[in-house]
Amino acid sequence: MPLQRRWRDLNRQTVGSAPEQYGVYELGEDGDVLEVGAGVLRDELKDALAYGSGDEVRWETCQTKAEATELAADHRDRAGL
């Protein structure tokens, strides 16, 4: 099951608005999930923007790194990635 958040364009403004806390994120293109990752959201999205990993993003914050990693693994399995 994908994250229950709306897609946002992956651009500098979106990256700047991302919280500096742990979370899980999905990178996508045309509404399709291309990648699921976890980490400090702003840092992870800076890398995604720099490397052109997708056109859109959505995320969910987590309390701990372990929680983010576990949630990302669940989302990867469900997305078949």
HUBELFEN-V819543 format. One record per pair of residues at least 12 apart in sequence whose C-alpha atoms are under 8 Angstrom apart, sorted by the first residue. I is the first residue (numbers start at 1). J is the second residue. D is the distance in whole Angstrom. If there is no record, write none. Layout:
BEGIN
<<I | J | D> <I | J | D>>
END
This chain:
BEGIN
<<1 | 75 | 6> <1 | 78 | 6> <1 | 79 | 7> <2 | 33 | 8> <2 | 75 | 7> <2 | 78 | 8> <2 | 79 | 7> <3 | 26 | 8> <3 | 58 | 7> <3 | 59 | 7> <3 | 60 | 7> <3 | 75 | 8> <5 | 58 | 6> <5 | 59 | 7> <5 | 60 | 8> <6 | 58 | 6> <7 | 31 | 8> <7 | 56 | 6> <7 | 57 | 5> <7 | 58 | 5> <8 | 56 | 5> <8 | 57 | 5> <8 | 58 | 6> <9 | 55 | 6> <9 | 56 | 4> <9 | 57 | 6> <10 | 49 | 7> <10 | 54 | 7> <10 | 55 | 5> <10 | 56 | 5> <10 | 57 | 6> <11 | 49 | 7> <12 | 49 | 8> <15 | 42 | 6> <15 | 45 | 6> <15 | 46 | 6> <16 | 42 | 7> <17 | 42 | 8> <18 | 41 | 6> <18 | 42 | 5> <18 | 45 | 8> <19 | 40 | 8> <19 | 41 | 6> <19 | 42 | 6> <20 | 40 | 6> <20 | 41 | 6> <20 | 42 | 5> <20 | 43 | 8> <21 | 39 | 8> <21 | 40 | 5> <21 | 41 | 6> <21 | 42 | 8> <21 | 61 | 7> <21 | 62 | 7> <21 | 63 | 8> <22 | 38 | 7> <22 | 39 | 5> <22 | 40 | 4> <22 | 41 | 6> <22 | 61 | 6> <22 | 62 | 5> <22 | 63 | 7> <22 | 64 | 6> <22 | 65 | 6> <22 | 68 | 6> <23 | 38 | 6> <23 | 39 | 6> <23 | 40 | 6> <23 | 41 | 6> <23 | 59 | 7> <23 | 60 | 6> <23 | 61 | 4> <23 | 62 | 5> <23 | 63 | 8> <23 | 64 | 8> <23 | 65 | 7> <23 | 68 | 5> <24 | 36 | 7> <24 | 37 | 6> <24 | 38 | 4> <24 | 39 | 7> <24 | 41 | 7> <24 | 59 | 6> <24 | 60 | 6> <24 | 61 | 6> <24 | 62 | 7> <24 | 68 | 5> <24 | 69 | 7> <24 | 71 | 7> <24 | 72 | 6> <25 | 37 | 5> <25 | 38 | 6> <25 | 41 | 7> <25 | 57 | 7> <25 | 58 | 6> <25 | 59 | 4> <25 | 60 | 6> <25 | 72 | 8> <26 | 57 | 6> <26 | 58 | 5> <26 | 59 | 6> <27 | 53 | 7> <27 | 54 | 5> <27 | 55 | 7> <27 | 56 | 6> <27 | 57 | 5> <27 | 58 | 7> <28 | 54 | 5> <28 | 55 | 6> <28 | 56 | 5> <28 | 57 | 6> <29 | 54 | 6> <29 | 55 | 5> <29 | 56 | 6> <30 | 55 | 8> <30 | 56 | 8> <31 | 56 | 8> <33 | 79 | 7> <34 | 54 | 7> <34 | 81 | 8> <35 | 76 | 8> <35 | 81 | 7> <36 | 72 | 6> <36 | 75 | 7> <36 | 76 | 6> <36 | 81 | 8> <37 | 69 | 8> <37 | 72 | 6> <38 | 65 | 8> <38 | 68 | 6> <38 | 69 | 6> <38 | 72 | 6> <39 | 65 | 7> <39 | 68 | 7> <39 | 69 | 7> <41 | 59 | 8> <41 | 61 | 8>>
END
